[in-house]
């Protein structure tokens, strides 16, 4: 099986082109766990499958390192766009990609055949409690600065969905915040029936924030595009930032804009690390 490893600011995924690779013999959640293992496999935050689509140019499927499937990934989408263009699957610089969060539209900046930047129309934010989804009342109202009881403490959280769910908490010093301890408690909180991604954010100015993320199914990662997008929305809803925000993550910076038409735009780089073949003995561990 051929694969390519790409990352967006260190948020790394193993890409498999199902237009050429037949995955019918494999249990996909198990395949993601096997390949994502950083000691015994290739290593990554999950796998992303390049699939055909009847309604868009391509379909993107994303499975986390624990085998669970997520609706969308902003960093993964930028790397997806880079992969299909640079590997000759398309010559378009404006794409429509089918995802579990709907049709996502990345725009590619190409210099001498190399994709240097990708701007992704992430669609409109979903703010109603039931759209996150988050249990409780009122179901049709946003969750802004709400109390969440976690591990004996009360967090003030704002929740946003951009096709997948995010819970944002503002902190004074994100570098010192115990993300590995608090993150899993938020992810698996009983109020989130589909679990949730947890972002911890330090506001530096009205145009700049720092963020760490505990991703549902993968743990703390170097970056999260949907998390950065949701963080920008939370900052604006809480009047902490203007409508264009630089989000600094462990892996680097992303630019987020909440445009006047209510669409969210995510801009950042993507990089290819290497390509190769998976050894049959490793694949055998994921066979049906």
N, C-alpha and C positions, 0 to 999 in steps of 0.2 A: 504494500500500500504506500503510495506516494503521499507526502505531506509537505506543508510549508509552515514555518513558524514566523508569525508577525506579532507586532505589539504596537499599542498606542500609549506612549508615555510609560512603558513598562508593564502595562496591563496586557499580558501576553496570552495568545491563543494558538492552537494547532489547527490549521486550515486544511480541510480535505475536500477536494473537488469531486463531488458525486456525479458530475457529468462524465467523468472518466473512471471513477472508482465505485464498484458495487459493494454496498455495505449491508446487503440483505442477510449475510451470514453472521452478523454481529449484533449483540445486545448493546444498543447505543449508550445507555447510561454506564454500563460496565466498560465499554470502550473508552468513554471519556475519563473514567476513573483510572484506568490502566495507563492511558497515554499521558494524562496530566501529572502523574506521579513524578516529582522532581528528582527522585533517587533511582527509581526502577524503570521509569518511562522516559518520555521526551521532556516533560515538564511544562506546565502552563496553568493558567487560570481556568482552562476548559478547552473544549473543541468547538470549532465553528464549521458548519457544513455549507458548501456552495451547492445549491440545488436549483433545478429548473423551476420555473413558475409559469402558471397560465394567466396571470394577471399583471406581471411586472417583468423587468429584464431578468431578474434572478430572485431566488428565495434564499434567505439566510436563516439557518437553524443554529441555536447556541445552546450547548450543554455545559454546565458548570463543572468544576473539578470534582464535585461530589456526585455527579451524574444527573442532578436535577436540571430541568430545562427552563430557561428564562425566555421572556418575550423578546427582549432587545438588549443591545449593548452599544453605547455610543462609540467607545474606543474600538470595539470589534467591528462596527460598521465602517469606520474610516479605514481600518486595515482591510476589510472586505473589499471596499471600493478599489484600494490600491492593488489588491491581489488580482481581481478580475481584469483590471486594465493592463497591468504590467505583465500578466501571464497570457495575454492575447485572447481573453474570452470576450472582450468587447473593445470597441474603439470609441465608445461614447464617453464624454466627460460630464454628462448629466444623466444620472441613473435613477431608476425606480426599483426598489428592493422590497420584496414581500417579507414581512416579519410577523411574529406573534403580536406585535403592537400596531399592525397595519402597514401601509406602504410608506417607506422611508425614502427620502430623496437626497442622496449625497451629490455635491458638486465638486469636481476634481480640478485642482490646479496642476497642470502638467508642464514640466520644463525638460526639454530634450528627451522626451519619452518617459520621464520619471515623475511619479505623483509626489509632489512636495507638500501639498496641503489639501485637506478635505473639509468642506463646509457642509454640514448635515442639517437639513430641515427636519427637526425632531417633532414637528406637529405642535398641537396645542396641549398645555398642561391640563391634567384632570385633578380637580381640587376637592370635589365632594368626598366626604368620609367614605361612602359606600363604593366610590370609584377607586380608592387607594389599593385594595379594600382594607377598611378598619372598622371593627365592630363598635357599636355605641350609637348614641343619638346626639344631635340630629343628623340623619343619614345624608341629607342633601346639602349640608353646609361644609365649608372648608375647615380644616384642622390647623389653626394658627395659634402658636403659643399655648398649646394645651398641656396639661399636666399628665405625665406618664410615670407610673410607679415602677421603678427598675432597681432591683437589688438593694432595697432599703433606702433608696434615695428618690427624689422627685425630679424628673427632667422636664424642661419646657420644650415641647417639640412642635414642629410644623411638618405636615405630611403632604407629599406631592407624588403624583404618578405621571410618568411620561411614557406610559405603556408598561412599565414595571414600577414597583412601589418603593418609595424612599421616605425615610424619617430623619429629619434634620434637627440637630441640637447645636445651639451656639455655646461656645466655651471660651474661656479667657486665654488659655495657652494650649493650642491644639497639639504642639510637640510633646507636651508633658501629659496629655490626657490619656487615661488607661483604656485606649480603644480595644485591645485584645480582651479585656475583662468585661467592659460594658457592651461592646458590639454584639456579642452572641446573645446577651440578655434581651437587647432590643430586637434583634433578628427573629428570635423565637418567642417573643411576647405573645401572650394569649389573645391580645386585641388584634393581631395581624394573622388572619386565617391562612394566608399564603406566604407567611414569613415576610421579611422586609429587609431592604438595604439600609444601613445606618450610617449617616454622615455626621461628622463632628467638625464644626466650622469656627474659625477665628476671623473676625472682621478686621481688616487692616485699614480700609478706607471705603468710601462709597463706590469705588471702582475695583477693589481688590480684596480678595479673601483667601485664606488658606484652609485646606480641607483634608481630612483623612477619612477613609471609608472602610467599613466592614461590609463586604459584599455577601449577600445571601448565597450560600452554597460554595463560597470560595474563601471566606475569611478576609483579613486585611489585604488589600491589593495596592499596587503602586498608583493606580488611577482608575477612575470610573467616569465615563462620559455622561451616562444618564444621571449619575449622582451629582456631577458638576452642574449639569443643566437644572436639576431639581434644586440644588443648593442656591443657584442664582435666583430661581423663582421664590424660594423661601426668604432670601435676603430682601428681595423687593417687596414681598407681602408684609414683612416686618419693618419696612422703611429703614433698612440698614444699608441698602445699595441702590444705585441707579439702574437703568435698564440694560446697560452694557457692563459686564463684569468679567474680570480676569480671575480665574480660579486656579490657585497654585496647589498642585497635588504633590505627592512624594516623587512622582516621575516627571513633573514639569508643569507647564501652564496650558490651560484651555481658555478660549475666548467664548463667552456666552452672551447672546443678545436675545432679549424678549421683545420682539418687534411689535409695532402698533397693531398689526393684524392678528395678534395673539399667538403667532407662531414663534417657536423657540429655535434658535440657530446655534449650533455647536461647531467651532472651528479649531482644528489642531492637526498635528502631523501624524503619520503612521510610518512604521519602518519594518522592513523584512530582515529577519535574522539569518535563517538558513532553510534549505529544503533537503529532503532525504527520503529514505525508505524505512518503513517499520519492519523489524525482523519478524518472521513468521512465528517464532516462539512467543513473542510478546502478544501478537494478535490472537494467538490460540487461547489466551486467557479471557478474551472477550467474545468468543464464539458462542452462538446460541446452542 
